[in-house]
Amino acid sequence: MSFDVRPGEIFGLVGESGSGKSSVCTAVMGLLPSAAHVAADGIDFEGRDLARLRDRDLRRIRGRRIALVPQQPMTSLAPTTPVGRQLRWYLGDRLDDPAVRATLAGIGLGPVLDRPRDLPGAFSGGQLQRLVIAIAALSHEPALLLADEPTTTLDATVQAHVLKLFLTLREELGLGVLYVSHDLAVVARICDRVGVMYGGRLVETAPVREIFTNPRHPYTRALVAAMPSTTPPDEPLRPIPGTADGANLLPGCPFAPRCPHTTDVCTTHMPDTTRHGTTTVACHHPSTPIPTIPTIPAIPATTTIPAPAPAPPSERGVPQPTPKRAADPPTTPEPTPTPTPAAHPAPESPPAPPPGPASSAAAPDPHPPPPHAPGSVSGTVPRGPQPPPAPSPRQTSASAPEHKPEVPPDPHPDAT
């Protein structure tokens, strides 16, 4: 395998467990077991081959020019030593520099500076991980930082702060970062280029946008297709069949037993690495189309989760207003007919009865008061014909009743 990490660049190294990602970091640091053997032609760093240096010379580089951030922060901190003393071990008198303290506070280590006598167990996992990163990046200002899955054990909120810390250190110090991870979403957020490993080999290297929009190796396309963000909601996730056990011992392509496009040459010959534009790929059949795996756009650096839509008024217990009906087309109003007066003159009121005792058969009042007339009071109601009531503004010509004057009863019904 062959790749390079440029100054000020974050190079992501992805692959499933057992592909050899952490072994690459260990080999660069010169920390492989004595039984391990580095078969690479060389590990060039600042003009020197790290694979050929003696251990005494590596100790002058390790921790000073090349720093390592492990996956578990507690493996790098002494559990019985206060954090303030451990910071003093690595930073020395620089810990009293106001600029260094401002940098530590700016990356979220203010509580650590305020409580220097507390043990590492008194802080959260995110604070300890930031502390280890700060020690690795600020102790001797290295040129290369190896981050071996530094956010695997952190929750999503703390993970976002740690990723922001890597971006800040890259911009302020200009150091190169080799970021090892199995989380493609994290790699898409912070990395500039990505290398995909399988079976101890680097099968594809490309810019991060090219990896997610135009993957060429079948294993890379299978990784992208297995992401939840690329799977339709109504379909199950698409796992890669088989396992990677013993892939590094095969004579041909290490992905051949799990590849849907395997041919005879794949099982007998190791593919050469070829370049296709900005992508290098080790495959006998690169860019073979897979209809079931769609390409996806690049994942943005920040993701905004939209707020849920408010429930309709009817679901919140509030009566929903009745929708307005469409307006009727305008029509020409018909003229309101004028009431025609009676043809014969209204009869005169009968004369008042002579004074005398009240009779039990008194003539009925020809104009009794309305039973529910608004504003009516008890008293004598004037007799005689009443003027017709004014038509209501809500009544139309079709519904306006015609007023007819009432004829009083004949006071002498027996007269002929």
Secondary structure, DSSP 4 states (H G I P E B T S, - for coil): ------TT-EEEEE--TTSSHHHHHHHHHT---TT----SS--EETTEEGGGS-HHHHHHHBTTTEEEE-S-GGGTS-TTS-HHHHHHHHHGGGGG-HHHHHHHHHTT-HHHHH-TTS-GGGS-HHHHHHHHHHHHHHSS--SEEEEESTTTTS-HHHHHHHHHHHHHHHHHH--EEEEE-S-HHHHHHH-SEEEEEETTEEEEEEEHHHHHHS--SHHHHHHHHTSGGGS-TTS---PPPS--TTGGG-SS-TTGGG-TT--HHHHHSPPPEEEETTEEEE-SSTT---TTS---PPPPSS-PPPPPPPPPGGGGTPPPPPPPPPPPPP-PPPPPPPPPPPSSPPPPPPPPPPS-SPPTTPPPPSSPPPTT-TT--SSPPPPSPPPPPPPPTT--TTTPPPP-PPPPPPS-TT--
